[in-house]
């Protein structure tokens, strides 16, 4: 009876193996560089892993090249296939022979070629008495070719119903949000989301692929540490020694941010920052949590990034792209970006992303640095790595290269002893004299893979086994581009800092962060005019005082102007709090005050925020969470960095009863009543205004009488710009203020500045001309470009 049962079980296993069916893998671009360097070896490794486990395989190398020439190129690529060191040579030779026999080249150029491929696969499956499990198409071709190939696969080479289809794409997946959306829409017209696998090969690198399993296996130790209370900062770094020579055509179009930060480094950031699912083997849960991490990323400003370009780059572009002799590229080859995440776990923790070419070493790593609150009474020579809390505490996912020379996971001994799977990770032997991140290797629990494996081998295995969490979904791709596109647009015409390359860079690319800003640590020495001994710099000019429209005018370079205005606001605040116990400040929105908000947040620690009431001068009729909201700008650049009591913050009530600025909701009257109740005589201590190129101020616009006179303190107005509906303080209320500051910046304001200097009191034509405080003071703050052009 037992024997019969065993026989039945064995028969069931054999049938289960047979039922796994036949898999056809078609490598498009089979004779290209990526295929030769990685993909054929990855496919061979897949065959080594899966041979004898129930599936049968055929491998089709495809390209546009004619069959005879294509087969020669493919045979050459297959010559370099190798086996893992632990596989005996005879078995290696046997499996390699099988793989070569199963691999053939074919030209795929026309729809007929795809029809022929489809027919050949079906014929082979029938002749061998098999059934078809599925097909994998790997697109190792430029993105411009995706649509035609996708159309041919969809129309002529899909497997029959019941068999699966997986199509694999290589980056770049667009150049910005719009192009990524267009490409995704085009591919989505041919394939279902579950059929598409977008590759970011960094997700297959062993140290990166271990981030989530490491967090999962060490939940108990990390639960209390993996948050803003304990993490000082996170560094995600990819440095290269090579330059872009030979790739100038690609690099000139994409640059370092699109090449590495928008994809590799951002994907890694989400693995570190995302909430950990209960079950990390659930692809759907992992991808959903990654999307939530994307959605929590704070929008980037121009000041969030620093750019560099190695000095030989423009010359390489001129040679490779036949540009004229005087051509100078603005494409960055080095970038550092400061990222913040607006959620409870990571609020205030800086994530530093940095990548560049022609740097001093080749290395990649993720470094989580923990806050150190310890003081050790004994001298450093008595500190014991496992016990001393004074030694640095850090976790490093070492992606590869560098001084260590291989992937690794390092955990400071004074943190905890990590748990890792012993079948795939082993402890690293100490190497006396080797220091990593300022400490000897012996200060870490250090682990390396038992067997190093190429990223593409890992990812091909995940594609075969339908592990979607290692790939980029359409939703996550577009979320990434939503995050990066505004920064890329703002940096399009920025001149990168030149650097010589390699060890000669010295400290030229070192940078610092403060608040939401990144700046180079070392001032760059620039010769603007040859043969001139001394060239005036902005700092050589002092803040100048004058008169404008019979009121005081302060003019300076932007940085000095903002510094002066911030100091004046602080002085007014200190005086008001000393005299009356509180300071009522009304602030305008828009782009001009952003630098001021950042200066107040990071450079004025004596500001009496606890006694300050913040009001808005005007607001767009959008939800307060909308990026266009003035309140949202105030929140992003000031409020989240200072400690103003929540009951002292007074946003305009533009969103009531799920409606925006509806007259019947009486939002303007509500705000006016709040001002009357809290602000003595409805007289703000200071009102900050701007001036538009049409002469508008607050949200009071030319040719619109609303809010220019009368008894109303707060009004609803119409703007000629989107969003059209606005709420604004009225001119009579503004003129009751004790002090009004008008900030005017940028070359685009030069024309209106000249015009307004000549007009009288004409608020219907030029609302700004109606700003005349009844008993208060008006001061104009203009930078040199607005004042002098």
C-alpha angles and dihedrals in degrees: 000000000000090000090052091050091050090049091050091049091049090049089050091052092049091049091048090054092049091048092060088082136196125319123199117200117196116193110200111202090028094165097048129107097261091050093048095046102040121350102065090047089048092051090048090051089050089053091048090052097045104034110119095014096106107275125103119211144204123187120206118192108202136185141139092263117110114265101255096046091040093053090052092051091047093048089053091052091050093053092079097056112132138187129228114273092246093060113095112243095241092054090045092054091048094051093042090054091051092049093050090049091052093048123083137164125236135173113242109189111120136038087255090059090056091047089052092049090051092050093047092052092049092047093049092050092050095045092051092048092242135130123230117252097179152298133253120203113192112199104210089163135099115283093245087069095051098089098053093045092046091050092051094047092048095048102036114012110042115127118247119275111286094039120092130237125209122184119191125205132194124213146288093083096182136319098251139350095287096049091044089051091050093049092046091050092049094049090043090060089063105032139037117241092248090056095056125086116184110197126222099173092203087072086064095052108111099236092046093045088054097056096089096039089049092052090046097048092047098042093127094055096038102042093085096037106044097085147075093277092065109018114085096186145329123230121198108185137178116176126179131189095200121084131218096268110144091017099066093120092058096037095049089057098044113021127193099300094055092037099054117351100054091051120014099033096037092051089052090048091057091051090054097041105036122103108259113248118228088241114035091184089069105096092196093053094047093049092047092051091048090053090052089053090053091050092053094056112116114236115263124241128204087254090058091076142056123197136202138177126199110242098241093054100089090049090053090050091049091052099042098040097034093240120170120271094256095051115128118186122220093199111125119230092182129043139170119192129187113216129189128191119216103215136098095260098053107021109144096006112127116226108199117203116189134169136158149155128237092030128147098265144012110242142129128198148147113225123190109194117197126212115259115213097163130112118197118207096201121074120265094258089069095051114117114209095224094047113026113097090193094072116091114277115214146144117214128192098199107203095192152279117047121097093323094053097206141057114281146161115225126191123181109247091229091061107055141297106264127225115230131167104270093206091064106023129050135183117268117237114241116262109203112224094024112122124187122189092349098310135087116258088247089069090069138066093233127193133180133187114276087223121020113225132189116250093238092054089055094047095046088054090050091050090050091049093044095243099161096175090081092061139065119258122210091250094052092044093054091044089056092051091047086057098045105034098075091052092047090050092050092050097046094107100030115124109232120226109258118233130184097229135242123022090343089073088082110168094332094109098040111122142187134209131216124172104326096334135099121200134173111256094220123058111236117238109224130182104210098175119028119233092017113123097205128023118190115246128199090256089059089069120077126217104274127214124210142133129278121179089349091302132103115278125201116192131179144129111300097260094048092042093054091046091052093047092048091050091049091051091049091050091051090048094050092049094048093049091048092051103034107012094243143058123216111203123180115198133196123221132223130086101297097071095048093090089047092051090049091049092050091048097050108025108038110067094158093059109125095234093156089065097038124106113204120208133175123240091204142350139200115239095250131108111284090243092057115109088233092059115110088215090055090054090049090049094048098046104031120003098057090053100049135051108246113157108251091235089060093059114091115187117185112262097238095140112059130152089000089298132109119234095331110175092223091058089063094215093156091052091047092054092046090052091050091052092048091050098048107026115069109241086350085276113143117212090226135002120195115208137175132205124232125216087254093052096258122142130192100349094313109121136195118267090020115102094194112121096003096106141352133071100297113113096192126028142183112237141181120239125203086222129069127296086043100192116079141169117217145172109253124245093248090054093047090051091056090066121115090225133013121194119193114199115200120177139168140039091271089069095057095093097048090044090057093044096049091048088065103042127086128219100320107140094162089062098028111019091191089064088065093064101107112140111224096223102349134086128265118205126181119213112194131167119224094258093056093043103038104016 
